[in-house]
Amino acid sequence: MDYTAQLDAAIDRLHEEGRYRTFIDIERRKGQFPHAVRTRPDGSEQDITVWCGNDYLGMGQHPVVLNAMHEALDATGAGSGGTRNISGTTVYHKQLEAELADLHAKEAALLFTSAYVANDATLSTLPKLFPGLIIYSDALNHASMIEGVRRNGGDKRVFRHNDIAHLRELLAADDPSRPKLIAFESIYSMDGDFGPIKEICDLADEFGALTYLDEVHAVGMYGPRGGGVAERDNLADRIDIINGTLAKAFGVMGGYIAASDKMCDAIRSYAPGFIFTTSLAPTVAAGAAASVKFLKTAQDLREKHQEQAKILKLRLKGMGLPIIDHGTHIVPVIVGNPVHTKKLSDMLLDDHGIYVQPINYPTVPRGTERLRFTPSPVHGSGEIDSLVQAMDRLWSHCALNRAELAG
């Protein structure tokens, strides 16, 4: 077997399809986000504006977060020293879990190294706790949820995206006595649409199912204290398990679930993804706790975030660009071809200093390739002007179709 040839063939297929992913060398500089510096292949530097980051509110640069991390670093050093079960539980981890439980009005929270791991570990462990469990999963759930459901060895049902009628059909067809759980998201990150939380909770009550809600793209940004869409809609008490991240609106890294004391205790005790992983560094936990606490009272920042997203969507629509607008902060512009999407991304970066990565299959279905912009409160009018003007010129340069404008 020529293993090298097999690797070459696999990579060549990605190049041929136009979806080979290229990473750039980027340096974020404290206090200057969304501006950063790119190192070109020839070693020269280029000033750029980041338009595809998930640091939605700029908290990764906020003094409250940085000061907390500096203090924890000076007090404890770099790493946690082990898994949570051995020596990796510190006061910083407990403080962060308390902040998160309070954020979601739950009895407890449980930290993981990422929201991906939190989803995977929790969803793959639940059938151990509830023998015979059937998981009903939205067709567009994140890869981490899909992987967790796939690995758990139990029964699963996939319902059409946001299709309540289909979910009802699936629930009604199964044995009423079997335990059930419905897994879905509050905001689906590629199209930026909301999940029907209330309707799903109603079905869960009717059929005796648990609810599992991924709020990764909503925590910090929605709700009066940043508890997510469920908090905004006064539905958090109807959700049994909430999954969230510390790496997006909170600006640090890590993931978690928030649930009852017993649920978190059971997951903690049975999930290999928790048991056998070194815990977050105390500096990270301290920064995340400071960010969560700060954002509970930062409604002005959330309002500014939504305002900037609305402005960008309105201006892109005004040029006839085919954007998807479901009323969230995510701004996808559909290109529909992987080669064209990468070409646009490359030209925006090389010619205009605008960094936005192409989104291709398998992240989105073939034929729906896109550029996904994530405006933030720190993207000002100047940055928006530059982006809109560059998109207008390049869209014409590439002879891409525009939507029909209302007369």
Residue pairs with C-beta under 8 A, 6 or more apart in sequence:
11 20
14 20
14 21
17 338
17 361
18 337
18 338
18 339
18 341
18 342
18 360
19 338
19 342
19 358
19 360
19 361
19 369
21 357
21 360
24 38
24 349
24 355
25 38
25 39
26 36
26 37
26 38
26 39
26 48
26 50
26 355
27 36
27 37
27 38
27 39
28 36
28 50
28 60
28 61
29 35
29 36
29 37
30 61
30 66
31 61
32 61
33 50
33 55
33 58
33 60
33 61
33 378
34 49
34 50
34 51
34 53
34 58
34 376
34 378
34 379
34 383
35 47
35 48
35 49
35 50
36 47
36 48
36 49
36 50
36 355
37 45
37 46
37 47
37 48
38 45
38 46
38 47
38 48
38 349
38 355
39 45
39 46
40 46
46 353
47 353
48 349
48 353
48 354
48 355
49 353
49 354
49 355
49 379
49 383
49 386
49 387
50 355
51 354
51 355
51 356
51 373
51 374
51 375
51 379
51 387
52 355
52 356
52 357
52 371
52 372
52 373
52 374
53 374
53 376
54 247
54 248
54 374
55 61
55 248
55 249
55 251
55 376
56 220
56 221
56 248
56 249
56 305
56 329
56 374
56 376
57 220
57 221
57 249
57 251
57 295
57 298
57 301
57 302
57 305
57 376
57 377
58 251
58 376
58 377
58 378
59 65
59 220
59 249
59 250
59 251
59 252
59 291
59 294
59 295
60 251
60 252
61 251
62 251
62 291
62 294
64 290
64 291
64 294
65 251
65 252
65 287
65 288
65 290
65 291
65 294
66 287
67 290
68 286
68 287
68 289
68 290
69 283
69 284
69 286
69 287
69 290
71 286
72 92
72 282
72 283
72 285
72 286
72 287
73 283
76 90
76 92
76 282
76 283
77 282
78 281
78 283
79 278
79 281
80 87
80 88
80 90
80 93
80 278
80 279
80 280
80 281
80 282
81 87
81 88
82 88
82 278
82 279
83 275
83 276
83 277
83 278
83 279
84 93
84 111
84 268
84 274
84 279
85 275
88 278
88 279
89 279
90 279
90 282
90 285
92 282
92 285
92 286
92 289
93 111
93 279
93 280
93 282
93 285
95 285
95 286
95 289
96 109
96 111
96 285
96 286
96 288
96 289
96 292
97 108
97 109
97 110
97 111
97 256
98 109
99 289
99 292
99 293
100 109
100 111
100 244
100 256
100 258
100 292
101 107
101 108
101 109
101 258
103 219
103 225
103 226
103 227
103 258
103 292
103 296
104 227
104 228
104 230
104 231
104 236
104 242
104 244
104 258
105 227
105 231
105 236
105 237
106 236
106 242
106 258
106 259
106 260
107 259
107 260
107 261
107 264
108 258
108 259
108 260
108 261
108 263
108 264
108 265
109 256
109 257
109 258
109 259
109 264
110 118
110 256
110 257
110 258
110 259
110 264
110 267
110 268
110 274
111 254
111 255
111 256
111 279
111 280
111 285
112 118
112 121
112 254
112 255
112 256
112 257
112 273
112 274
112 277
113 253
113 254
113 255
113 277
113 278
113 279
113 280
114 245
114 247
114 253
114 254
114 255
115 144
115 214
115 216
115 243
115 244
115 245
115 246
115 247
115 254
115 255
115 256
116 142
116 143
116 144
116 255
117 144
117 255
117 273
117 277
118 144
118 243
118 255
118 256
118 257
118 273
119 142
119 144
119 145
119 147
119 148
119 214
119 243
119 255
120 144
120 145
120 147
120 148
120 151
120 273
121 148
121 267
121 271
121 272
121 273
121 274
122 148
122 212
122 241
122 243
122 257
122 267
122 271
123 135
123 145
123 148
123 149
123 152
123 183
123 212
124 147
124 148
124 149
124 151
124 152
124 271
124 273
125 152
125 267
125 270
125 271
125 272
125 273
126 133
126 135
126 152
126 154
126 181
127 133
127 152
127 153
127 154
128 270
129 266
129 267
129 270
130 179
130 181
131 179
132 154
132 155
132 178
132 179
133 152
133 154
133 155
133 178
133 179
133 180
133 181
134 154
134 155
134 156
134 157
134 174
134 178
134 179
134 180
134 181
135 149
135 152
135 154
135 155
135 156
135 157
135 180
135 181
135 182
135 183
136 156
136 157
136 158
136 159
136 167
136 170
136 171
136 180
136 181
136 182
136 183
136 209
137 145
137 146
137 149
137 156
137 157
137 158
137 159
137 183
137 184
138 158
138 159
138 161
138 162
138 183
138 184
138 185
138 195
139 158
139 159
139 160
139 161
140 161
140 185
140 188
140 190
140 191
141 149
141 183
141 184
141 185
141 214
142 185
142 189
142 214
142 216
145 183
145 185
145 214
149 156
149 183
150 156
157 170
157 174
159 166
159 167
159 170
160 166
161 188
162 193
162 195
162 196
164 196
164 199
164 200
164 203
167 182
167 200
167 203
168 203
171 180
171 203
171 206
171 207
171 209
172 207
174 180
176 207
176 208
179 210
180 204
180 207
180 208
180 209
180 210
181 209
181 210
181 211
181 212
181 240
182 200
182 203
182 204
182 209
182 210
182 211
182 212
183 212
183 214
184 195
184 197
184 200
184 212
184 213
184 214
185 195
185 213
185 214
185 215
185 216
185 217
186 194
186 195
186 197
186 213
186 214
186 215
186 217
186 218
186 222
186 228
186 229
186 230
187 193
187 194
187 195
187 215
187 217
187 218
187 222
187 229
187 328
187 330
188 195
188 217
189 216
189 217
189 330
190 330
190 332
190 359
190 363
190 364
190 370
190 372
191 324
191 326
191 330
191 332
192 324
192 325
192 326
192 327
192 328
192 329
192 330
192 331
192 332
193 324
193 326
193 328
194 229
194 326
194 327
194 328
195 213
195 229
197 213
197 229
197 230
197 233
197 235
197 238
197 239
198 233
198 235
200 211
201 211
201 235
201 238
201 239
203 209
204 210
204 211
204 238
205 238
210 240
210 241
211 238
211 239
211 240
211 241
212 239
212 240
212 241
212 243
213 228
213 230
213 239
213 241
213 242
213 243
214 243
215 227
215 228
215 229
215 230
215 242
215 243
215 244
216 243
216 244
216 245
216 248
216 255
217 248
217 328
217 330
218 228
218 229
219 226
219 227
219 228
219 244
219 245
219 248
219 249
219 250
220 226
220 248
220 249
220 250
220 291
220 292
220 295
220 302
221 228
221 249
221 302
221 305
221 329
222 228
222 229
222 231
222 232
222 302
223 229
223 230
223 231
223 232
224 231
224 232
224 299
225 231
225 295
225 296
225 297
226 249
226 292
226 295
226 296
226 298
226 302
227 236
228 236
228 242
228 244
230 236
230 238
230 239
230 242
236 242
240 259
240 260
240 263
241 257
241 258
241 259
241 263
242 257
242 258
242 259
243 255
243 256
243 257
244 255
244 256
244 257
244 258
245 254
245 255
245 256
246 252
246 253
246 254
246 255
246 256
246 284
246 288
246 291
246 292
247 253
247 254
247 255
249 295
250 288
250 291
250 292
250 295
251 287
251 291
252 284
252 287
252 288
252 291
253 280
253 284
253 288
254 280
254 284
254 285
254 288
257 263
257 264
257 267
258 264
259 267
267 274
268 274
268 275
269 275
280 288
295 301
295 302
301 377
304 377
305 329
305 375
305 376
305 377
306 329
308 375
308 376
308 377
308 379
308 384
309 328
309 329
309 330
309 331
309 375
311 375
311 384
312 331
312 373
312 375
312 379
312 384
312 387
312 388
313 323
313 325
313 331
315 384
315 388
316 323
316 331
316 333
316 388
316 391
317 323
317 325
317 403
318 405
319 388
319 391
319 392
319 395
319 402
320 402
320 403
320 404
320 405
321 333
321 391
321 395
321 402
321 403
322 333
322 334
322 401
322 402
322 403
323 331
323 332
323 333
323 334
324 332
324 334
325 331
329 374
329 375
330 372
330 374
331 372
331 373
331 374
331 375
332 359
332 370
332 371
332 372
332 373
333 370
333 371
333 372
333 373
333 391
334 368
334 369
334 370
335 341
335 344
335 358
335 369
335 370
335 371
335 400
336 367
336 368
336 369
336 370
337 367
337 369
338 358
338 360
338 361
338 366
338 369
340 369
340 398
340 400
341 358
341 359
341 360
341 369
341 370
341 371
342 358
342 360
343 398
344 358
344 371
344 394
344 395
344 398
345 356
345 357
345 358
345 371
347 394
347 397
348 354
348 355
348 356
348 371
348 390
348 391
348 394
349 355
349 356
351 390
352 386
352 390
354 386
354 387
354 390
356 371
356 372
356 373
357 372
358 369
358 370
358 371
359 369
359 370
359 371
359 372
360 369
361 369
364 370
373 387
375 384
395 402
